[in-house]
Amino acid sequence: MKMFKLGLTLSLSLMLTACALTPEQQAERRAKQVRAEQDLQVKLAQQCDAETAELMHQQFNPPLSQTEKEEKIFKKRYSEKVNDPIFQACYKIAWQNYIAQEELEQMRWNYQREWMYGYGGWRYCHYCW
């Protein structure tokens, strides 16, 4: 009985450690998530103003050979473009449209899943077996 408990404990701990993420994997996953968020922001800005989207892209990926003077000029242009009320309104509409599209896609997925496994489609018959 002791061997069984020891074996069970060791196998459970091995399974749990095998599923755990290393700090490097967590950092990589977080970096991918941040990159995806930045790409989405640039994509939404592209719908409103191409120049502002380019500035946002440059903000997220700054050039290595940028002097302090160029950086000041860039920051000024960036803040002017991003804080423009027309751009802000357009970006807000683009964001709301994106959220609505995602919700619609989720509803479609739920509808198809319900049809397939719920009311109208094939489902496993527990009473048949």
N, CA and C atoms as a LAMMPS dump frame, in Angstrom:
ITEM: TIMESTEP
0
ITEM: NUMBER OF ATOMS
387
ITEM: BOX BOUNDS ff ff ff
-5.0000000000000000e+02 5.0000000000000000e+02
-5.0000000000000000e+02 5.0000000000000000e+02
-5.0000000000000000e+02 5.0000000000000000e+02
ITEM: ATOMS id mol type element x y z
1 1 1 N 0.826 -1.196 0
2 1 2 C 0 0 0
3 1 3 C 0.868 1.257 0
4 2 1 N 1.997 1.193 0.771
5 2 2 C 2.887 2.346 0.809
6 2 3 C 3.496 2.604 -0.564
7 3 1 N 3.835 1.542 -1.262
8 3 2 C 4.418 1.691 -2.6
9 3 3 C 3.404 2.32 -3.556
10 4 1 N 2.157 1.915 -3.415
11 4 2 C 1.112 2.485 -4.264
12 4 3 C 0.96 3.98 -4.008
13 5 1 N 0.902 4.375 -2.749
14 5 2 C 0.775 5.795 -2.405
15 5 3 C 1.981 6.587 -2.879
16 6 1 N 3.165 6.01 -2.694
17 6 2 C 4.384 6.687 -3.131
18 6 3 C 4.4 6.832 -4.649
19 7 1 N 4.025 5.773 -5.339
20 7 2 C 3.979 5.82 -6.802
21 7 3 C 2.956 6.825 -7.303
22 8 1 N 1.8 6.846 -6.657
23 8 2 C 0.759 7.793 -7.039
24 8 3 C 1.215 9.227 -6.802
25 9 1 N 1.845 9.474 -5.66
26 9 2 C 2.337 10.818 -5.343
27 9 3 C 3.401 11.256 -6.336
28 10 1 N 4.332 10.371 -6.635
29 10 2 C 5.391 10.709 -7.587
30 10 3 C 4.84 10.943 -8.99
31 11 1 N 3.908 10.112 -9.413
32 11 2 C 3.349 10.29 -10.756
33 11 3 C 2.544 11.585 -10.856
34 12 1 N 1.796 11.925 -9.817
35 12 2 C 1.046 13.185 -9.829
36 12 3 C 1.985 14.385 -9.841
37 13 1 N 3.035 14.335 -9.035
38 13 2 C 3.974 15.462 -9.021
39 13 3 C 4.703 15.574 -10.351
40 14 1 N 5.027 14.447 -10.975
41 14 2 C 5.671 14.475 -12.283
42 14 3 C 4.74 15.068 -13.334
43 15 1 N 3.474 14.691 -13.286
44 15 2 C 2.511 15.239 -14.245
45 15 3 C 2.34 16.742 -14.058
46 16 1 N 2.271 17.198 -12.827
47 16 2 C 2.094 18.628 -12.571
48 16 3 C 3.316 19.431 -12.989
49 17 1 N 4.503 18.916 -12.745
50 17 2 C 5.702 19.655 -13.151
51 17 3 C 5.882 19.631 -14.656
52 18 1 N 5.41 18.592 -15.318
53 18 2 C 5.52 18.538 -16.772
54 18 3 C 4.621 19.576 -17.427
55 19 1 N 3.524 19.922 -16.788
56 19 2 C 2.589 20.894 -17.351
57 19 3 C 2.938 22.335 -16.996
58 20 1 N 3.806 22.536 -16.033
59 20 2 C 4.138 23.894 -15.592
60 20 3 C 4.999 24.596 -16.637
61 21 1 N 4.797 25.896 -16.762
62 21 2 C 5.58 26.694 -17.698
63 21 3 C 6.836 27.209 -17.012
64 22 1 N 7.92 27.21 -17.758
65 22 2 C 9.152 27.789 -17.233
66 22 3 C 9.054 29.304 -17.323
67 23 1 N 9.875 30.037 -16.597
68 23 2 C 9.851 31.503 -16.7
69 23 3 C 10.13 31.998 -18.122
70 24 1 N 10.986 31.286 -18.85
71 24 2 C 11.26 31.678 -20.234
72 24 3 C 10.021 31.517 -21.104
73 25 1 N 9.293 30.423 -20.892
74 25 2 C 8.066 30.198 -21.661
75 25 3 C 7.007 31.233 -21.31
76 26 1 N 6.907 31.577 -20.034
77 26 2 C 5.954 32.606 -19.619
78 26 3 C 6.312 33.95 -20.24
79 27 1 N 7.598 34.295 -20.253
80 27 2 C 8.032 35.562 -20.847
81 27 3 C 7.769 35.572 -22.345
82 28 1 N 8.003 34.449 -23.004
83 28 2 C 7.748 34.36 -24.439
84 28 3 C 6.259 34.508 -24.737
85 29 1 N 5.438 33.847 -23.935
86 29 2 C 3.986 33.94 -24.119
87 29 3 C 3.499 35.371 -23.909
88 30 1 N 4.017 36.031 -22.879
89 30 2 C 3.64 37.419 -22.592
90 30 3 C 4.098 38.344 -23.715
91 31 1 N 5.3 38.12 -24.245
92 31 2 C 5.8 38.947 -25.347
93 31 3 C 4.927 38.781 -26.59
94 32 1 N 4.494 37.562 -26.866
95 32 2 C 3.602 37.333 -28.007
96 32 3 C 2.265 38.036 -27.81
97 33 1 N 1.761 38.007 -26.579
98 33 2 C 0.488 38.662 -26.284
99 33 3 C 0.605 40.173 -26.467
100 34 1 N 1.683 40.765 -25.968
101 34 2 C 1.895 42.209 -26.118
102 34 3 C 2.03 42.56 -27.589
103 35 1 N 2.766 41.743 -28.339
104 35 2 C 2.953 41.996 -29.773
105 35 3 C 1.61 41.928 -30.507
106 36 1 N 0.77 40.978 -30.154
107 36 2 C -0.543 40.865 -30.794
108 36 3 C -1.411 42.077 -30.472
109 37 1 N -1.363 42.565 -29.237
110 37 2 C -2.126 43.76 -28.863
111 37 3 C -1.641 44.979 -29.644
112 38 1 N -0.33 45.11 -29.792
113 38 2 C 0.219 46.237 -30.543
114 38 3 C -0.175 46.153 -32.012
115 39 1 N -0.114 44.956 -32.582
116 39 2 C -0.519 44.788 -33.981
117 39 3 C -1.989 45.138 -34.178
118 40 1 N -2.827 44.768 -33.214
119 40 2 C -4.251 45.115 -33.293
120 40 3 C -4.439 46.627 -33.239
121 41 1 N -3.716 47.304 -32.362
122 41 2 C -3.819 48.758 -32.267
123 41 3 C -3.419 49.422 -33.58
124 42 1 N -2.342 48.946 -34.185
125 42 2 C -1.899 49.516 -35.46
126 42 3 C -2.926 49.226 -36.552
127 43 1 N -3.478 48.015 -36.547
128 43 2 C -4.489 47.647 -37.547
129 43 3 C -5.733 48.525 -37.431
130 44 1 N -6.181 48.78 -36.205
131 44 2 C -7.347 49.644 -36.015
132 44 3 C -7.029 51.082 -36.409
133 45 1 N -5.826 51.55 -36.091
134 45 2 C -5.433 52.909 -36.466
135 45 3 C -5.323 53.045 -37.977
136 46 1 N -4.937 51.967 -38.654
137 46 2 C -4.814 51.984 -40.115
138 46 3 C -6.165 52.264 -40.77
139 47 1 N -7.244 51.835 -40.138
140 47 2 C -8.576 52.088 -40.681
141 47 3 C -8.918 53.57 -40.65
142 48 1 N -8.288 54.317 -39.739
143 48 2 C -8.612 55.732 -39.57
144 48 3 C -7.631 56.642 -40.295
145 49 1 N -6.336 56.397 -40.112
146 49 2 C -5.323 57.278 -40.69
147 49 3 C -4.034 56.49 -40.856
148 50 1 N -3.558 56.401 -42.095
149 50 2 C -2.358 55.612 -42.38
150 50 3 C -1.115 56.209 -41.724
151 51 1 N -1.021 57.524 -41.718
152 51 2 C 0.158 58.167 -41.129
153 51 3 C 0.213 57.931 -39.615
154 52 1 N -0.907 58.04 -38.96
155 52 2 C -0.954 57.789 -37.519
156 52 3 C -0.631 56.328 -37.22
157 53 1 N -1.117 55.427 -38.058
158 53 2 C -0.805 54.008 -37.869
159 53 3 C 0.694 53.771 -38.013
160 54 1 N 1.306 54.434 -38.971
161 54 2 C 2.757 54.31 -39.147
162 54 3 C 3.501 54.86 -37.932
163 55 1 N 3.021 55.965 -37.388
164 55 2 C 3.639 56.527 -36.186
165 55 3 C 3.473 55.582 -34.992
166 56 1 N 2.315 54.951 -34.894
167 56 2 C 2.106 53.991 -33.808
168 56 3 C 3.049 52.799 -33.959
169 57 1 N 3.205 52.338 -35.187
170 57 2 C 4.123 51.232 -35.442
171 57 3 C 5.549 51.617 -35.058
172 58 1 N 5.917 52.835 -35.396
173 58 2 C 7.249 53.322 -35.045
174 58 3 C 7.388 53.494 -33.531
175 59 1 N 6.322 53.853 -32.865
176 59 2 C 6.349 53.98 -31.404
177 59 3 C 6.612 52.617 -30.752
178 60 1 N 5.986 51.572 -31.299
179 60 2 C 6.165 50.232 -30.751
180 60 3 C 7.5 49.612 -31.157
181 61 1 N 8.031 50.021 -32.315
182 61 2 C 9.3 49.499 -32.828
183 61 3 C 10.232 50.662 -33.144
184 62 1 N 10.805 51.289 -32.144
185 62 2 C 11.621 52.479 -32.393
186 62 3 C 12.896 52.138 -33.159
187 63 1 N 13.307 53.036 -34.061
188 63 2 C 14.56 52.805 -34.787
189 63 3 C 15.75 52.899 -33.832
190 64 1 N 16.773 52.114 -34.109
191 64 2 C 17.932 52.073 -33.222
192 64 3 C 18.811 53.312 -33.355
193 65 1 N 18.821 53.905 -34.528
194 65 2 C 19.723 55.036 -34.776
195 65 3 C 18.985 56.374 -34.712
196 66 1 N 18.171 56.564 -33.718
197 66 2 C 17.394 57.79 -33.592
198 66 3 C 18.084 58.716 -32.584
199 67 1 N 18.3 59.96 -33.017
200 67 2 C 18.924 60.938 -32.122
201 67 3 C 17.872 61.519 -31.186
202 68 1 N 18.325 62.248 -30.191
203 68 2 C 17.392 62.854 -29.233
204 68 3 C 16.504 63.894 -29.909
205 69 1 N 17.074 64.636 -30.844
206 69 2 C 16.296 65.65 -31.561
207 69 3 C 15.195 64.987 -32.39
208 70 1 N 15.553 63.936 -33.112
209 70 2 C 14.564 63.205 -33.903
210 70 3 C 13.496 62.59 -32.999
211 71 1 N 13.914 62.121 -31.84
212 71 2 C 12.963 61.531 -30.904
213 71 3 C 11.974 62.569 -30.385
214 72 1 N 12.441 63.764 -30.086
215 72 2 C 11.543 64.834 -29.638
216 72 3 C 10.546 65.201 -30.725
217 73 1 N 11.05 65.33 -31.96
218 73 2 C 10.166 65.656 -33.09
219 73 3 C 9.129 64.548 -33.273
220 74 1 N 9.577 63.297 -33.175
221 74 2 C 8.662 62.17 -33.328
222 74 3 C 7.591 62.18 -32.242
223 75 1 N 7.993 62.375 -31.004
224 75 2 C 7.028 62.374 -29.9
225 75 3 C 5.995 63.48 -30.056
226 76 1 N 6.432 64.631 -30.546
227 76 2 C 5.498 65.74 -30.758
228 76 3 C 4.491 65.381 -31.847
229 77 1 N 4.985 64.863 -32.986
230 77 2 C 4.087 64.468 -34.079
231 77 3 C 3.139 63.356 -33.622
232 78 1 N 3.677 62.411 -32.886
233 78 2 C 2.871 61.285 -32.413
234 78 3 C 1.739 61.761 -31.509
235 79 1 N 2.066 62.618 -30.554
236 79 2 C 1.024 63.088 -29.63
237 79 3 C -0.014 63.949 -30.345
238 80 1 N 0.421 64.746 -31.328
239 80 2 C -0.543 65.549 -32.097
240 80 3 C -1.502 64.654 -32.869
241 81 1 N -0.949 63.639 -33.535
242 81 2 C -1.784 62.77 -34.367
243 81 3 C -2.725 61.901 -33.519
244 82 1 N -2.192 61.326 -32.458
245 82 2 C -2.993 60.41 -31.646
246 82 3 C -4.056 61.153 -30.85
247 83 1 N -3.77 62.358 -30.428
248 83 2 C -4.726 63.125 -29.623
249 83 3 C -5.695 63.958 -30.459
250 84 1 N -5.623 63.824 -31.763
251 84 2 C -6.562 64.53 -32.635
252 84 3 C -7.973 63.999 -32.375
253 85 1 N -8.952 64.88 -32.116
254 85 2 C -10.312 64.413 -31.791
255 85 3 C -10.948 63.561 -32.892
256 86 1 N -10.671 63.897 -34.144
257 86 2 C -11.252 63.116 -35.239
258 86 3 C -10.671 61.701 -35.233
259 87 1 N -9.362 61.609 -35.042
260 87 2 C -8.74 60.286 -34.967
261 87 3 C -9.271 59.508 -33.767
262 88 1 N -9.419 60.167 -32.636
263 88 2 C -9.926 59.503 -31.434
264 88 3 C -11.326 58.936 -31.672
265 89 1 N -12.184 59.73 -32.32
266 89 2 C -13.55 59.269 -32.598
267 89 3 C -13.537 58.081 -33.557
268 90 1 N -12.721 58.185 -34.594
269 90 2 C -12.63 57.1 -35.569
270 90 3 C -12.075 55.835 -34.924
271 91 1 N -11.051 55.989 -34.11
272 91 2 C -10.434 54.837 -33.446
273 91 3 C -11.429 54.166 -32.496
274 92 1 N -12.226 54.98 -31.814
275 92 2 C -13.243 54.432 -30.912
276 92 3 C -14.268 53.614 -31.697
277 93 1 N -14.686 54.122 -32.853
278 93 2 C -15.638 53.392 -33.69
279 93 3 C -15.009 52.102 -34.206
280 94 1 N -13.749 52.17 -34.624
281 94 2 C -13.054 50.971 -35.106
282 94 3 C -12.945 49.931 -33.997
283 95 1 N -12.665 50.381 -32.783
284 95 2 C -12.569 49.464 -31.643
285 95 3 C -13.92 48.82 -31.353
286 96 1 N -14.993 49.618 -31.353
287 96 2 C -16.328 49.075 -31.106
288 96 3 C -16.724 48.081 -32.196
289 97 1 N -16.353 48.376 -33.439
290 97 2 C -16.629 47.467 -34.538
291 97 3 C -15.875 46.152 -34.344
292 98 1 N -14.624 46.24 -33.929
293 98 2 C -13.831 45.03 -33.678
294 98 3 C -14.476 44.182 -32.581
295 99 1 N -14.889 44.823 -31.495
296 99 2 C -15.528 44.098 -30.388
297 99 3 C -16.822 43.436 -30.868
298 100 1 N -17.617 44.159 -31.656
299 100 2 C -18.871 43.6 -32.167
300 100 3 C -18.601 42.402 -33.077
301 101 1 N -17.576 42.488 -33.921
302 101 2 C -17.233 41.372 -34.799
303 101 3 C -16.806 40.142 -33.988
304 102 1 N -16.025 40.369 -32.942
305 102 2 C -15.592 39.255 -32.09
306 102 3 C -16.785 38.617 -31.375
307 103 1 N -17.707 39.438 -30.886
308 103 2 C -18.897 38.898 -30.223
309 103 3 C -19.762 38.12 -31.204
310 104 1 N -19.895 38.626 -32.421
311 104 2 C -20.667 37.932 -33.444
312 104 3 C -20.028 36.586 -33.78
313 105 1 N -18.721 36.565 -33.898
314 105 2 C -18.016 35.313 -34.175
315 105 3 C -18.213 34.314 -33.033
316 106 1 N -18.188 34.8 -31.81
317 106 2 C -18.417 33.932 -30.646
318 106 3 C -19.845 33.385 -30.655
319 107 1 N -20.821 34.214 -31.007
320 107 2 C -22.21 33.745 -31.08
321 107 3 C -22.369 32.697 -32.176
322 108 1 N -21.711 32.909 -33.326
323 108 2 C -21.772 31.909 -34.4
324 108 3 C -21.193 30.584 -33.927
325 109 1 N -20.056 30.658 -33.247
326 109 2 C -19.411 29.446 -32.765
327 109 3 C -20.317 28.722 -31.775
328 110 1 N -20.925 29.47 -30.857
329 110 2 C -21.831 28.864 -29.877
330 110 3 C -23.049 28.247 -30.555
331 111 1 N -23.592 28.927 -31.569
332 111 2 C -24.75 28.41 -32.286
333 111 3 C -24.404 27.101 -32.983
334 112 1 N -23.254 27.077 -33.655
335 112 2 C -22.854 25.855 -34.353
336 112 3 C -22.597 24.718 -33.371
337 113 1 N -22.006 25.03 -32.234
338 113 2 C -21.736 24.005 -31.23
339 113 3 C -23.043 23.469 -30.652
340 114 1 N -23.995 24.358 -30.369
341 114 2 C -25.289 23.913 -29.844
342 114 3 C -26.015 23.051 -30.859
343 115 1 N -25.968 23.453 -32.128
344 115 2 C -26.656 22.679 -33.147
345 115 3 C -26.006 21.318 -33.296
346 116 1 N -24.691 21.291 -33.253
347 116 2 C -23.983 20.046 -33.479
348 116 3 C -24.145 19.073 -32.312
349 117 1 N -24.073 19.587 -31.095
350 117 2 C -24.098 18.703 -29.937
351 117 3 C -25.359 18.825 -29.095
352 118 1 N -26.219 19.753 -29.435
353 118 2 C -27.358 19.984 -28.568
354 118 3 C -28.664 19.583 -29.181
355 119 1 N -29.311 20.538 -29.79
356 119 2 C -30.717 20.372 -30.147
357 119 3 C -30.944 19.68 -31.477
358 120 1 N -30.221 20.046 -32.52
359 120 2 C -30.603 19.548 -33.822
360 120 3 C -29.669 18.546 -34.436
361 121 1 N -28.485 18.393 -33.924
362 121 2 C -27.505 17.545 -34.572
363 121 3 C -27.243 16.253 -33.839
364 122 1 N -26.144 15.639 -34.18
365 122 2 C -25.759 14.386 -33.561
366 122 3 C -25.287 14.632 -32.15
367 123 1 N -25.701 13.786 -31.265
368 123 2 C -25.18 13.826 -29.909
369 123 3 C -25.127 12.403 -29.369
370 124 1 N -24.301 12.217 -28.403
371 124 2 C -24.124 10.894 -27.82
372 124 3 C -25.38 10.515 -27.044
373 125 1 N -25.841 9.327 -27.267
374 125 2 C -27.051 8.843 -26.602
375 125 3 C -26.656 8.023 -25.378
376 126 1 N -26.854 8.59 -24.197
377 126 2 C -26.506 7.89 -22.965
378 126 3 C -27.47 6.743 -22.67
379 127 1 N -28.684 6.85 -23.142
380 127 2 C -29.685 5.829 -22.848
381 127 3 C -29.55 4.615 -23.761
382 128 1 N -28.88 4.808 -24.904
383 128 2 C -28.762 3.714 -25.86
384 128 3 C -27.758 2.668 -25.411
385 129 1 N -26.823 3.046 -24.589
386 129 2 C -25.757 2.117 -24.191
387 129 3 C -25.979 1.709 -22.805
